[in-house]
């Protein structure tokens, strides 16, 4: 789906002009989002229509849809942070975590690197795994393509920098909207995973979500972060630095903030079990529809 990013970049270069008023730049950003969503839906719709109406066609569409779910790549990227800390030390850990987070990592200690990795795992479990699976289950390949387009637009232009504050407003708000159901489901899968994981507490996950999720500056990120923090006895989020500016976010969970590589691996184990919970739920849904 790299072509989605290329399309967004081309539209942004053409439409996000510095001489436009804030209102005009916001409208141009909304137009960009509509074009990207429309083209993505059209392409996915054509592929769905062209696929043979048999088992082979179903398998082709299933493979295409599965490429939109970042389950394995997320695991690998976060595990690489733990491995770097264990084998090569802090500098290597910073380099690896910088690949998956947007915050400044130069001043992070080992605990800060570990927390950043775990927070990224929780948030991207929702955005990169649960959300595309949800929209694919709801609307097939077109639903997954629409979500991927929205999420890519947010990651590229949905920033609060001077260049994108107005132009990326629509992309950021729409991404918040389409991630609302997934963030809640992600918290649920993590709670279920905690119920079947040694050393995890589903009640702690529930209490942290109930108490902390709504306090997060993001309408969605707090749900999986609070669930993971409460399940494993961590304290996540809190003050962070982005682009030299400190963001005074509240903490998710009331446990330990001094995490290490072993804690990243505990979080990855819970993540695997949460992915399994989602797969089982989707399997039952498919079975019920097939019947």
Buried (B, 14 or more C-beta within 10 A) or exposed (E): BEEBBEBBEEBBEEBBEEEBEEEBBBBBBBEBBEBBBEBBBEBBBEBBEEBEEEEEEEEBBEEBBBEBBBBEEBBEBBBBBBBBBBEEEBEBBBBBBBEBBEBBBEEBEBBBBBBBBBBBBBBBBBBBBBBBBBBBBEBBBBBBBBBBBBBBBBBBBBBEEEEBBBBBBBBBEBBBEBBEBBBBBBBBBBBBBBBEBEEBBBEBBBBBBEBBBEEBEBBBBBBBBBBBBBBBBBBBBBEBBBEEEEEEBEBBBBBBBEBBBEBBBBBBBBBBBBBBBBEEBBEEEEEEEEE
